[in-house]
Amino acid sequence: MTGIEVAPLGPDEVHVRIASLDRPQSDMKYFEKILAEDEINRASHFHFHRDRERFIAGRGLLRVILSFYVGMPANEIIFTYGSHGKPGLKRQDGQPAIEFNLAHSAGTAIYALTRDRPVGVDIESSQPDFPVEEVAKNFFSPSELTALQALPSTSRTEAFFKCWTRKEAFVKALGDGLSCPLRDFDVSLTPGKPAKLLNVGWAPEETSCWCIEDISAVAGCAAAVVFSGSPRRLHVSHWGLNSGTDELPAEA
């Protein structure tokens, strides 16, 4: 496939790719050809057509993106899965050690890629009438809940979704799934203030080992990426968030 050029991933960089999951039929036909049998089977279990199509698009885009970074055809990429379901890349001889993570919400997918370091990403559609305090009481740490309630009511929805995406991205970076209670660590949440991991309850020494960055994904959404180590140069690109008719990046 032809399309825009994607810059190589440097060792001191984090690449974030944001794309529409509502793709033209030409893309969908291509994605169906490059997906593995287990991915096609997973797609078939979705009850609604739109959900099935978006799953196929999300996995197809992932394969196209990775094909550039690892230098192999998209249909030959093999995924591995951690004990809690986090996907990884089965490396071939001579390939760079690429770590990745993905998330999607309301037809928008976000992909984060690094070299030799764990990474997690999350995106959520911000809902103005969402019961933020009720949910926060069940999932936020006591200090996060206090910080949320101290904000003006007009800022709480934005703060909630900043906190939620930062926490989800951290859990996904760890790869521990639901075994990592969201209440057991703290992130910052005040709008306009830097994103930070404030405390890791089970391992305080880990607090300074991770970085959080907010991502301006698309109007009406909050998103964040978390990665280990020192701060990295962050590169963000958007593909087809408005029309879904953009060209895909060329395969390696």
C-alpha positions in Angstrom: 0.0 0.0 0.0 1.1 3.5 -0.6 0.9 6.4 1.8 2.6 8.8 4.0 6.1 8.1 5.2 6.7 7.2 8.9 9.8 8.3 10.6 12.0 5.6 12.2 11.7 5.1 16.0 14.8 6.3 17.8 15.9 4.8 21.1 15.1 8.1 22.9 11.6 8.5 21.4 8.0 7.5 22.0 5.8 7.4 18.9 2.0 7.8 19.3 -0.2 7.2 16.2 -3.9 8.1 16.3 -6.3 6.9 13.6 -9.9 6.6 12.7 -11.3 3.1 12.9 -14.0 4.0 10.4 -12.1 3.1 7.3 -13.0 3.0 3.6 -13.9 -0.4 2.2 -10.6 -0.6 0.3 -8.8 -0.5 3.6 -11.1 -3.1 5.2 -10.6 -5.6 2.4 -6.9 -5.2 2.8 -7.1 -5.6 6.6 -9.1 -8.8 6.2 -6.3 -10.3 4.0 -3.5 -9.5 6.5 -5.1 -10.6 9.8 -4.2 -13.9 11.4 -6.9 -16.7 11.8 -7.2 -16.0 15.5 -7.9 -12.3 14.8 -10.6 -13.2 12.3 -12.2 -15.5 14.8 -12.2 -12.8 17.4 -13.8 -10.4 15.0 -16.6 -12.9 14.3 -17.7 -13.0 17.9 -18.8 -9.3 17.9 -22.6 -9.1 17.7 -22.8 -5.6 16.1 -21.4 -5.0 12.6 -19.8 -1.7 13.5 -17.9 -3.3 16.4 -16.7 -6.1 14.2 -15.5 -3.7 11.5 -13.7 -1.5 14.1 -11.9 -4.5 15.6 -10.7 -5.5 12.2 -9.6 -2.0 11.4 -7.8 -1.7 14.8 -5.8 -4.9 14.3 -5.2 -4.1 10.6 -3.8 -0.7 11.4 -1.6 -2.2 14.1 -0.1 -4.6 11.7 0.5 -1.9 9.1 2.2 0.3 11.7 4.4 -2.4 13.0 5.3 -3.6 9.5 7.2 -0.3 9.0 9.0 -0.4 12.3 10.2 -4.0 12.1 10.7 -4.1 8.4 8.5 -7.1 7.4 5.1 -7.6 5.7 2.1 -6.9 7.8 0.6 -10.4 7.4 3.8 -12.1 8.7 3.8 -10.3 12.0 3.3 -12.7 15.0 1.9 -11.5 18.3 2.5 -12.9 21.7 0.4 -12.3 24.8 1.4 -11.9 28.4 -0.2 -13.7 31.3 -2.8 -10.9 31.6 -3.4 -10.5 27.9 -1.1 -7.7 27.0 -0.1 -8.1 23.3 3.6 -8.1 22.3 5.6 -8.7 19.2 7.4 -11.9 18.5 10.9 -10.8 17.4 12.7 -12.2 14.4 16.5 -12.3 14.1 17.8 -8.8 13.5 14.6 -7.0 14.3 14.6 -4.0 16.7 13.1 -4.6 20.2 9.8 -2.7 19.6 7.3 -2.4 22.5 3.8 -1.3 21.8 0.3 -0.8 23.2 -3.0 0.2 21.9 -6.5 1.4 23.0 -9.6 2.7 21.3 -12.7 4.7 22.1 -15.7 6.0 20.1 -14.1 5.1 16.7 -10.6 6.4 17.5 -7.6 4.2 18.0 -4.3 5.2 19.6 -1.1 3.3 19.3 2.1 3.9 21.3 5.5 2.5 20.4 8.9 2.5 22.1 12.2 0.6 21.9 13.3 -1.6 24.8 10.9 -0.1 27.4 7.4 -1.0 28.6 4.6 1.3 27.4 0.9 1.7 28.0 -1.7 3.9 26.4 -5.4 4.7 27.0 -8.0 6.9 25.4 -11.5 7.6 26.7 -14.5 9.5 25.3 -15.3 12.3 27.8 -19.0 12.2 28.7 -20.3 15.5 30.3 -23.1 13.6 32.2 -20.8 10.8 33.5 -21.2 10.2 37.3 -17.5 11.1 38.0 -17.6 11.2 41.8 -19.6 8.0 42.1 -17.1 6.1 39.9 -14.1 7.8 41.5 -15.2 6.6 45.0 -14.9 3.0 43.7 -11.7 3.2 41.7 -9.6 6.2 42.7 -7.2 6.3 45.6 -8.2 8.3 48.7 -5.8 11.1 47.8 -7.1 11.2 44.2 -10.7 11.4 45.4 -9.8 14.2 47.8 -8.0 16.1 45.0 -11.0 15.6 42.7 -13.6 16.8 45.2 -11.4 19.9 46.0 -11.8 21.1 42.4 -14.6 23.4 41.2 -17.5 21.3 39.9 -17.0 22.7 36.4 -13.5 21.1 36.3 -14.3 17.6 37.8 -15.3 15.8 34.6 -12.1 16.9 32.8 -10.0 16.0 35.9 -11.7 12.6 36.2 -10.9 11.5 32.6 -7.3 12.8 32.9 -6.9 10.7 36.0 -8.7 7.6 34.5 -6.6 7.5 31.3 -3.4 8.1 33.2 -4.2 5.2 35.6 -5.3 2.8 32.8 -2.2 3.6 30.8 0.0 2.8 33.8 -1.7 -0.5 34.5 -1.3 -1.4 30.8 2.3 -0.5 30.8 2.8 -2.8 33.8 1.0 -5.6 31.9 -0.7 -6.7 35.1 -4.3 -6.2 34.0 -7.0 -6.4 36.7 -4.4 -7.8 39.2 -3.2 -4.2 39.8 -5.9 -2.3 41.8 -6.4 1.2 40.6 -6.8 2.4 44.2 -3.3 1.4 45.1 -1.4 4.1 43.3 -1.8 7.9 42.7 -1.5 10.1 39.7 -2.0 13.8 39.3 -5.3 15.0 37.9 -5.6 18.8 38.2 -6.3 20.3 34.7 -3.5 22.5 33.6 -0.9 20.8 35.8 1.7 18.3 34.5 0.8 14.6 34.4 2.7 12.7 37.1 2.8 9.4 38.8 2.7 10.5 42.5 3.0 7.3 44.4 3.1 3.5 43.8 1.7 2.0 47.0 3.2 -1.4 46.7 6.6 -0.2 45.5 7.3 3.5 46.3 10.8 3.2 44.8 9.0 2.7 41.4 7.4 6.1 41.4 10.3 7.9 39.8 10.8 5.1 37.2 7.8 6.0 35.1 6.8 9.0 32.9 3.2 10.1 32.0 2.3 12.3 29.1 -1.2 13.5 28.1 -2.0 13.2 24.4 -4.3 15.6 22.6 -6.0 12.9 20.6 -9.3 14.2 19.3 -12.0 16.6 20.5 -14.1 15.1 23.2 -11.5 12.5 24.3 -8.8 12.3 26.9 -5.7 10.2 26.4 -2.4 9.4 28.1 0.7 7.4 27.5 3.0 5.9 30.2 6.5 4.5 29.7 9.4 3.5 31.8 12.7 5.4 32.2 13.6 9.0 31.8 11.5 11.4 29.7 11.6 10.7 25.9 10.9 12.8 22.9 7.3 12.4 22.0 6.1 12.3 18.4 2.3 12.3 17.7 0.7 11.9 14.3 -3.0 11.7 13.3 -4.3 9.6 10.5 -7.8 10.2 9.2 -9.6 11.4 12.3 -12.1 13.5 10.2 -13.0 11.6 7.1 -11.4 8.1 7.4 -10.3 8.3 3.8 -6.6 9.1 4.4 -3.9 6.9 2.9 -2.2 4.4 5.1 1.6 4.5 5.8 3.5 2.5 3.2 4.6 -1.0 4.4 8.3 -1.8 4.7 
